[in-house]
């Protein structure tokens, strides 16, 4: 077996640490979603509508990085729970906008506050400077966009 080059080893090791850290933090933060029995996707839809207002399904999918097919099912389930409602555009009947219901707004306001607190608690393991540095590095890594 060919020995791994230093650059390759460093890249693989860093990637593994990044994925493990992201997975661990995400898992701990999303524990607060078990009480209202929301999936991560359902939370994402409700949070997007809460902060952005009514959106079409395509825009919601883009905001929470899911396929439009997956979002349709998620919204169907949220609609069954009376947390969202779909409205057809009066001018273009093909266009559907998803709105939070009163119950959906009340739920996401409460749950978002819990998630926000959990995120702050997780990030407080890092100093302010470390959080700033991590944010800069994550943005730089995310903006790379593939390819070398």
N, C-alpha and C positions, 0 to 999 in steps of 0.2 A: 504494500500500500504506500502510495506517495505521501510524504509528509506535507501537512498543510502549511502554506506560506504564512508568515506573520500577519500580513495585511488581511488575508482571508480569515485566519483564526480570529483576529480582532473584530472584523466585521460580523462574523457569525456569533461570536460571544456577545457583542454589543446588542445585536438583534435579539438574541435569546433573552437577555436581561430586560430589554425594552418590552418584549411581548409578555414576559412573566410579570413584570411590574404592572403593566397596563391591565392584564387579566386579573391580578390580585386586587388592585384598587377598584376596578370596575365591579368585581364580584362583591366586595365589601360595601361599596356605595349602593349597589342595586338591591341589597338586602332589604332596604326600606320599601321596596316595591312589593314585597311579599304580603304585607298587611292589607293594602288595597287590592291585592291580587291582580296586579298589572304586569304584563310582559314588558321587556325593554322596548320593543317596537311600539306597543300601545302608549307607554310613557313618552316616547319620542314624538309620536303624532300629537298627543295632548299638549306636550310642551311647545311644539312648533306652533300650534294654533293659539296657545295661550300668549306667546310672545310676539307672533307675527300677525295674528288675526286670521280671518277666514282665508283658506287656500284651496287651490285645486289639488287633486290627488297627485298629479305629476310633480308639482312644486313641493308637496309634502315628502314624496319619495326622494327627491333631490336633497332636501334639507336633512333627512335622517339617513341618507345613504342606503336606501333599500330599493328594490325593483318595484315598478308600478303594480305588477301582479301581486306581490306580497302586501303592498299597502292596501289594495282593495280588500283583501281578507281581513287585515287588521282593522280597517275602518268598518267593515261589516260587523265585526265583533264589538267594536266600540258603540256602534249604532244600536245593536241589540241590547246593550247595557244603558241606553239612553244618555250616553256621554257626548255624542256628536250627532249632527244631522247633516244630510246632504240637501243642497238646494240647486235646482236647475236654473241656469241663466235665462231670463225672460227673452233676451235677444237671440241667443244661440243655445237651443235646447240640448245640444250635445255636451255643453260645458257644465260640469258639476262643481260646486264649491262646497267645501266641508267647513262646518261651523261647530264651535263648542256649544253645548246646551248649558243651561244654568247648573245642572248637576255636574257636568264635565268641568265647568269653570271652578266650581267649589272644590272638586276633587283635586284637580291639578294644582290649584293654588296651595292647598294643604300639602300635597305630596311633593311639589317642587321645593317648598320650604324645607322639608325633611331631607331631600336629596342635596340641596344646596348646603345644609349644615353638615351632612356626611362628607361632601367634597371638601369643604373647608377643613374639617377634622383630618381627613386624609392628607391634604396638602400641607398642613401645619407641621408635619414631620420635617419639612424643608424650611430653611430660612427664607425671608423675603427675597434675598439676592438669589438663592438657589432656585426659587420658583420662577423668578424672572429669567434666569439662565436656561432653565428647562423649557420654558415657553418659547424662548428664542430658538433653541436647538430643535424643538419639535416643529416649529413653523418652518425652519430651514429644511428639515428632513421632509416635511410634507409638501413643500413647494418644489422639490426636486422633480417630481412628475415622471419618474421612470427613465430608464436609459442612462448611459454614462456620458 
